[in-house]
Amino acid sequence: MAIADRYTEPDTRPAFVQWLDTLSPENRATVDGWLLNPSISNVKLIELIRDDDEDDGFVGYKASKDTVGPYRKKLRAS
């Protein structure tokens, strides 16, 4: 290990954002579509992303409305 590699900055992004970045491109596109879809409630979205799907390589995330709601609002505003 090179001396320059001994320290890396900690990832200070929210855990939800870190999780999103671990998704495959296909799964990320699907979840982003759900996040942007106003007809999907926060409760339903939380349900959709919670469970793993080993057949698709999807590792779920146990989010709360306090995580999903503000993130969706910020995403829609950008």
C-alpha positions in Angstrom: 0.0 0.0 0.0 1.4 3.4 -1.0 1.6 5.9 1.8 -0.8 8.2 -0.1 -3.4 5.5 0.2 -3.3 5.3 4.0 -6.0 7.9 4.5 -9.1 8.5 2.5 -11.8 11.0 3.3 -14.8 9.5 5.0 -18.0 9.3 3.0 -20.2 11.9 4.7 -23.1 11.6 2.3 -26.4 10.3 3.8 -26.6 6.5 4.0 -29.6 6.5 1.5 -27.5 8.3 -1.1 -24.6 5.9 -0.5 -27.0 3.0 -1.0 -28.4 4.5 -4.2 -24.8 4.6 -5.6 -24.4 0.9 -5.0 -27.2 -0.1 -7.3 -26.7 -1.4 -10.7 -27.4 1.1 -13.5 -30.7 -0.7 -14.3 -31.9 -0.9 -10.7 -30.8 2.7 -10.1 -32.9 3.9 -13.1 -35.9 2.0 -11.8 -35.5 3.5 -8.3 -34.9 7.0 -9.6 -38.1 6.6 -11.7 -40.0 5.6 -8.5 -38.5 8.5 -6.6 -39.6 11.0 -9.3 -43.1 9.5 -9.8 -45.6 11.6 -7.9 -48.3 8.9 -8.1 -46.1 6.6 -5.8 -46.6 7.5 -2.2 -43.6 7.6 0.2 -45.1 4.6 2.1 -45.3 2.6 -1.2 -41.8 3.6 -2.2 -40.4 2.6 1.2 -42.1 -0.8 0.7 -40.7 -1.1 -2.9 -37.1 -0.6 -1.9 -37.1 -2.5 1.4 -36.8 -6.1 0.3 -33.8 -7.7 -1.4 -34.2 -9.4 -4.7 -31.4 -11.9 -5.2 -32.5 -12.8 -8.7 -31.9 -9.2 -9.8 -28.9 -8.4 -7.5 -31.0 -5.9 -5.7 -30.1 -5.2 -2.1 -32.9 -3.4 -0.3 -32.8 -0.5 1.9 -34.9 0.1 5.0 -35.7 3.7 4.6 -38.1 5.9 6.6 -40.5 8.6 5.6 -38.0 11.1 7.1 -35.4 9.9 4.6 -37.5 9.4 1.5 -39.7 12.5 1.8 -37.0 15.2 1.9 -34.9 13.3 -0.7 -37.8 13.2 -3.1 -38.5 16.9 -2.6 -34.9 17.8 -3.2 -34.7 15.6 -6.2 -37.8 17.0 -7.8 -36.6 20.6 -7.2 -33.4 20.0 -9.1 
